[in-house]
Amino acid sequence: MAQLLFSTPAFRPDGSSVENVPMLLDARMRLVEPACAWLMHVALVRGRTRSPQTWRTYAEALYDWWQTLEANGWAWDEVGPGELAAYRDQMLRPRGDSGRPLARSTINGRLRTIGRFYRWSVATGLMKQVPFASQEIALSRSRPQAFLAHVDATGGRIRANELTVRHMPMLPRPLAPEAIRRIMAEMSARDRLIVEWAVTTGIRRMEVAGLTVRHLKGAGSEPMVPVQIDETKGGRSRIIYPPAPLVDRTRAYVREERAVVVRRATTKRAERDPDALFLTCRGQPMKPRRVGAMFTAAAEAAGVTATFHALRHTFAAAMLRFLQREARANPELNPLLALQVLLGHADLATTAVYLRVVETDLSAIETSVDDLYAALL
């Protein structure tokens, strides 16, 4: 079966080192040339896909499709709508590992990625036509409108892959302070700190994994400490503002628990102290998937259904409500624009979803602002 690998720093396609570029290999460990050529285009040429996380997402979707091609004996350049529809329908069936089908957003994401690959194949002359048709659909009324929606000549309609399934996006679901406390109750000091960084700054799991000891260098008397992070979705640097007490507790973790882990690891392997802030018990940097798995396991143990990303939703909703309060005394403050900067969203419409979250459950959000953040600060 096909295998998915990623390049190391030794990979130098144009003379400079490029890490984490995806490579797809077949069962005989040969490069799957059309797939690898497109993935190289995504990673090295296309200007709008500069994040290794985006490369991985595209690669995993194409990898899953290539496994399906091999399992059914289909040639990648001879498939049509029937094969793609069968692939989609298979994803809609309950899976053996979880007993549930894939989320419709995941299914549509994979189909769109496959569509991008085939459109590129046609544009580069590898195929004569794409193996699917497009249809015109109306955007959901629940989707936040862009600023220029009133002059949009399309009338809110777009062309889309006809194989995609209907999907009604659900509003983000912030966690109640009590639920977060239950999850944190049995956590180690390291894991509690990770949760606190997420819920007070809104950073993603990949951004938590990208934190280094150097991020704790800042000092001062202000209640919030500005920290620039560069390992972000889309590769756009931004400033986050963890509370000063949280930074102090994290420094204590570095001096105590982390120092013990580092000494133990360096004694065994004679390696230098890694830069990553949060380390595994073996002294290795925590990866984004491990951060997510850690939180999911703790949530399940506490009887709470939640993923790590729910902490970001909790921060966003609570911070928006806090900024709305502040805007009463400072009319020049735009709460939504301020939140967009804090979250690092490229599109304001993505941030605007939290307006509906606040409107839908204002009492719970008020509780988060008054209760949770008071305790953490």
C-alpha positions in Angstrom: 0.0 0.0 0.0 1.0 3.6 -0.5 3.1 5.3 2.2 3.3 9.0 3.2 6.7 10.4 4.3 8.0 13.9 5.0 11.3 15.4 4.1 14.1 16.1 6.6 16.3 19.2 6.7 18.7 17.4 4.3 16.1 17.9 1.5 17.4 20.7 -0.7 15.4 21.0 -3.9 16.6 24.5 -4.8 19.8 24.6 -2.7 18.1 25.6 0.5 16.8 23.2 3.2 13.1 22.5 3.2 11.6 20.3 6.0 8.2 18.6 6.2 7.5 18.5 2.4 5.2 15.4 1.9 6.2 12.6 -0.4 3.9 9.8 -1.5 5.4 6.3 -2.2 3.8 3.3 -3.7 4.0 -0.3 -2.4 7.4 -0.8 -4.0 8.8 2.4 -2.3 8.8 4.3 -5.6 7.7 7.9 -5.8 4.2 8.4 -7.0 5.2 11.0 -9.5 2.0 12.9 -10.2 1.1 13.1 -6.5 4.6 14.1 -5.5 4.8 16.7 -8.3 1.6 18.3 -7.0 2.7 18.2 -3.4 6.0 19.8 -4.3 4.0 22.5 -6.2 1.8 23.1 -3.1 4.8 23.3 -0.8 7.4 25.1 -2.9 5.6 27.1 -5.6 2.1 28.0 -4.6 2.2 31.2 -2.6 -1.0 30.7 -0.6 0.1 27.4 1.0 3.2 28.3 3.1 2.3 26.3 6.2 3.6 22.8 6.7 0.3 22.0 8.4 -1.5 22.8 5.2 0.9 20.6 3.3 0.2 17.8 5.7 -3.6 18.2 5.4 -3.4 18.1 1.6 -1.0 15.1 1.7 -3.1 13.1 4.1 -6.2 13.6 1.9 -4.3 12.5 -1.2 -2.7 9.6 0.6 -6.1 8.3 1.7 -7.3 8.6 -2.0 -4.3 6.8 -3.3 -4.8 3.9 -0.8 -8.4 3.7 -2.2 -7.0 3.6 -5.7 -4.7 0.8 -4.9 -7.2 -1.2 -2.9 -9.7 -1.2 -5.9 -7.1 -1.5 -8.7 -8.1 1.9 -10.2 -5.7 3.9 -12.3 -5.4 7.4 -10.9 -5.9 9.0 -14.3 -8.7 6.8 -15.5 -11.3 7.3 -12.7 -14.5 9.1 -13.2 -17.4 10.4 -11.1 -18.5 6.9 -10.2 -15.3 6.0 -8.5 -15.1 9.3 -6.6 -18.8 8.9 -5.6 -18.0 5.4 -4.3 -15.1 6.8 -2.3 -17.3 9.5 -0.8 -20.0 7.0 0.1 -17.4 4.8 1.8 -16.4 7.8 4.0 -20.1 8.3 4.9 -20.4 4.8 6.4 -19.6 4.0 10.0 -15.9 3.2 10.5 -14.7 0.2 12.4 -12.4 2.1 14.8 -15.0 4.5 16.0 -18.3 3.2 14.8 -19.0 6.6 13.3 -18.6 8.0 9.8 -16.2 10.8 9.1 -17.4 14.3 9.8 -19.0 15.8 6.7 -16.6 18.7 6.9 -13.7 16.2 6.7 -15.3 14.4 3.8 -15.8 17.6 1.9 -12.2 18.7 2.7 -10.8 15.5 1.2 -12.9 15.8 -1.9 -11.9 19.4 -2.4 -8.2 18.5 -2.0 -8.6 15.7 -4.6 -10.3 18.2 -6.9 -7.4 20.6 -6.6 -5.0 17.8 -7.5 -7.0 16.8 -10.6 -7.4 20.4 -11.7 -3.7 20.9 -11.5 -3.2 17.7 -13.4 -5.4 19.0 -16.2 -3.6 22.4 -16.2 -0.2 20.7 -16.5 -1.3 18.4 -19.3 -1.3 15.1 -17.3 -5.0 14.7 -17.9 -7.5 16.0 -20.5 -10.4 16.7 -18.1 -11.2 16.5 -14.4 -13.1 13.4 -13.3 -16.0 15.3 -11.8 -18.4 18.1 -12.6 -19.2 21.3 -10.8 -22.5 22.8 -9.9 -23.7 26.1 -8.7 -24.8 26.2 -5.0 -26.1 28.9 -2.7 -24.0 29.8 0.3 -25.6 29.1 3.7 -27.5 32.0 5.2 -25.9 31.1 8.5 -22.5 31.8 7.1 -21.1 35.3 8.1 -21.2 37.7 5.1 -18.1 39.4 3.8 -17.9 43.2 4.0 -18.6 43.6 0.3 -21.4 41.1 0.1 -23.8 43.9 -0.8 -22.0 44.4 -4.1 -21.4 40.7 -4.9 -22.7 40.1 -8.4 -22.9 36.3 -7.8 -25.9 36.7 -5.5 -24.3 34.5 -2.9 -23.8 31.5 -5.2 -20.6 29.7 -6.0 -19.4 26.8 -8.2 -18.6 23.7 -6.2 -17.6 20.1 -6.8 -20.9 18.2 -7.2 -19.6 15.3 -5.1 -19.4 17.3 -1.9 -22.1 16.6 0.7 -24.5 19.0 2.3 -22.9 20.3 5.5 -24.4 22.7 8.0 -21.5 24.1 10.1 -22.2 24.1 13.8 -21.4 27.0 16.0 -18.2 26.7 18.0 -18.9 25.3 21.5 -16.9 27.0 24.3 -16.3 25.0 27.5 -17.8 25.9 30.8 -15.2 26.8 33.5 -16.4 23.9 35.6 -15.8 21.5 32.7 -12.3 22.8 32.3 -11.6 22.4 36.0 -12.8 18.8 35.9 -10.5 18.1 33.0 -7.5 19.7 34.7 -8.1 18.1 38.0 -6.0 15.0 37.4 -3.5 16.5 35.0 0.2 16.8 35.6 1.7 20.2 36.1 2.9 20.3 32.5 -0.5 19.4 31.1 -2.3 22.0 33.3 0.1 24.7 32.0 -0.6 23.7 28.4 -4.4 24.0 29.0 -3.9 27.4 30.7 -1.8 28.7 27.8 -4.5 27.6 25.4 -7.5 29.0 27.3 -5.9 32.3 28.1 -4.3 33.1 24.7 -6.3 31.0 22.2 -3.3 29.2 20.7 -3.8 26.1 18.7 -2.2 22.8 19.6 0.5 23.2 16.9 1.3 26.6 18.4 1.6 25.1 21.8 4.0 22.6 20.4 6.0 25.4 18.8 6.6 27.3 22.1 10.2 27.4 23.2 12.0 28.3 26.4 13.0 31.5 24.7 9.4 32.6 24.6 9.6 33.1 28.4 12.4 35.7 28.2 10.1 38.7 28.3 9.7 40.4 31.7 8.1 43.5 33.1 5.4 44.7 35.5 2.5 44.5 33.1 -0.3 42.0 33.9 0.0 40.5 30.4 3.3 39.5 28.7 3.5 40.0 24.9 4.9 36.9 23.3 5.6 36.6 19.5 4.8 33.2 18.0 6.0 32.2 14.6 4.9 28.5 14.4 1.3 29.3 13.4 -1.3 28.2 11.0 -0.5 29.8 7.7 2.9 30.8 8.9 1.8 34.3 9.9 3.5 35.5 13.1 1.4 37.1 15.7 1.5 38.4 19.3 -0.2 36.5 22.1 -0.7 37.9 25.7 -0.4 35.2 28.4 -1.1 36.5 31.9 2.1 37.3 33.9 1.3 34.8 36.7 1.0 32.0 34.0 4.4 32.9 32.6 5.8 32.8 36.1 4.4 29.3 36.7 5.7 28.2 33.4 9.2 29.4 34.3 8.9 27.4 37.6 8.0 24.3 35.5 11.2 24.9 33.4 13.4 25.2 36.5 11.9 22.2 38.2 9.9 19.5 36.4 11.3 20.1 32.9 14.9 20.4 34.2 14.6 16.9 35.8 13.4 15.5 32.5 16.2 17.2 30.5 18.9 15.9 32.9 17.6 12.4 32.7 17.4 12.5 28.9 20.8 14.1 28.3 22.4 11.6 30.7 21.0 8.7 28.7 21.7 10.0 25.2 24.2 12.8 25.7 22.0 15.2 23.8 21.7 18.9 24.2 18.7 20.6 25.9 15.9 20.9 23.3 14.5 24.3 22.6 10.8 23.1 23.0 9.1 24.4 26.1 6.9 21.3 26.7 8.7 18.0 26.7 7.6 14.3 27.0 8.8 12.2 29.8 11.6 11.1 27.5 12.8 14.6 26.9 11.4 14.9 23.4 9.4 17.9 22.2 5.7 17.4 22.4 4.1 17.2 19.0 0.7 18.7 18.1 -1.0 15.3 17.9 0.3 14.4 21.3 -1.0 17.6 22.8 -4.4 16.9 21.3 -4.4 13.3 22.4 -3.4 14.3 25.9 -6.3 16.7 26.3 -8.9 14.3 24.7 -7.8 11.5 27.1 -8.1 13.8 30.1 -11.5 15.1 28.9 -12.8 11.5 28.4 -11.5 10.6 31.9 -13.4 13.6 33.3 -16.6 12.7 31.5 -16.4 15.7 29.2 -16.8 15.6 25.4 -14.3 18.1 24.1 -11.2 18.5 21.9 -8.2 20.7 22.4 -9.6 23.2 19.9 -12.5 23.9 22.3 -10.1 25.8 24.5 -9.5 28.2 21.6 -13.3 28.6 21.2 -13.6 29.3 24.9 -10.9 32.0 24.8 -12.4 33.6 21.7 -15.9 33.8 23.1 -14.8 35.1 26.5 -12.4 37.6 25.0 -15.0 38.9 22.6 -17.4 39.5 25.5 -14.6 41.2 27.5 -13.7 43.4 24.5 -17.4 44.3 24.0 -17.5 45.5 27.7 -14.3 47.5 27.2 -15.8 49.1 24.0 -18.5 50.8 26.1 -15.9 53.0 27.7 -13.6 53.2 24.7 -15.8 53.7 21.5 -12.7 53.6 19.3 -12.1 49.9 20.1 -13.6 47.5 17.6 -14.0 44.2 19.5 -14.3 42.0 16.4 -11.2 43.4 14.7 -9.2 43.2 18.0 -10.2 39.5 18.3 -9.3 38.8 14.7 -5.7 40.0 15.5 -5.5 38.0 18.7 -6.7 34.8 17.0 -4.6 35.3 13.8 -7.5 34.9 11.4 -6.9 35.9 7.8 -10.6 36.4 7.2 -12.8 38.5 9.5 -15.8 36.4 8.6 -14.1 33.5 10.4 -13.9 35.6 13.6 -17.5 36.9 13.2 -18.8 33.5 14.0 -18.1 34.2 17.6 -20.6 37.1 17.6 -23.3 34.5 17.2 -21.7 32.3 19.9 -21.9 35.2 22.4 -25.5 36.1 21.4 -26.6 32.5 21.7 -25.3 31.8 25.2 -24.5 35.1 26.8 -24.9 34.0 30.4 -22.4 31.1 29.9 -19.9 33.5 28.3 -20.3 36.0 31.1 -19.5 33.2 33.5 -16.3 32.4 31.7 -15.2 36.0 31.7 -15.9 36.5 35.4 -15.1 33.1 36.8 -12.5 31.2 34.8 -10.2 34.1 33.9 -10.4 35.5 37.4 -9.1 32.2 38.7 -6.4 31.8 36.2 -5.1 35.4 36.5 
